[in-house]
Amino acid sequence: MTDSSRCPRCGQLNRCAQAGKAEAVEDCWCFHSPVDAAVLDSLPAEQRDRACLCPRCAQGLPVEPQGAD
């Protein structure tokens, strides 16, 4: 099972306002930030549309070591 509060690329907290909520949210950091299409394309098919990327991964920045959240 996928943890919707964790980034599927690096495993850090994704700070998604929608994570774990049944109703749609009106605002989230990603509504105002571009997401690197290459990062989305690099995710395995089974990880897509299951959890949001974290802000760092969404920008295509290098993955930080686990435990840095």
C-alpha positions in Angstrom: 0.0 0.0 0.0 1.3 3.5 -0.9 1.7 6.1 1.8 0.1 9.2 0.2 2.0 11.5 2.6 5.4 10.3 1.3 7.1 11.2 -2.0 7.3 8.2 -4.3 10.7 9.3 -5.6 12.6 9.9 -2.3 10.3 8.7 0.5 10.4 12.1 2.3 7.2 13.8 3.5 5.6 15.4 0.4 3.8 18.2 2.3 0.7 17.5 0.2 -2.5 19.2 1.5 -4.6 16.5 -0.1 -2.7 13.5 1.4 -5.1 11.4 3.5 -8.1 13.5 2.9 -11.3 12.2 1.2 -12.5 15.7 0.0 -10.6 17.9 -2.5 -8.5 20.7 -1.0 -8.6 24.2 -2.4 -4.9 24.9 -2.1 -1.6 23.1 -2.0 2.1 24.1 -2.7 1.9 22.2 -6.0 -0.9 24.4 -7.3 1.7 27.2 -7.5 4.9 25.3 -8.5 5.9 23.7 -11.7 6.6 20.0 -11.7 9.4 18.6 -13.7 7.9 16.3 -16.3 11.1 14.2 -16.6 10.7 13.3 -12.9 7.1 12.2 -13.4 8.2 10.1 -16.4 10.9 8.5 -14.4 8.5 7.0 -11.9 7.5 3.3 -12.3 4.0 3.0 -13.6 2.8 1.4 -10.3 3.9 4.6 -8.4 2.2 7.1 -10.6 -1.0 8.9 -9.5 -0.7 7.3 -6.0 1.2 10.0 -4.0 2.5 13.5 -4.7 6.1 14.3 -5.2 7.8 16.4 -2.5 8.7 20.0 -3.5 12.4 19.1 -3.9 11.7 16.2 -6.3 9.0 18.1 -8.1 11.7 20.6 -9.1 14.0 17.8 -10.3 16.6 18.4 -7.6 18.8 15.5 -6.3 17.3 13.2 -3.8 18.3 13.8 -0.2 19.2 11.0 2.1 16.3 9.4 4.1 15.7 10.9 7.5 16.3 14.5 6.3 12.6 15.5 6.7 
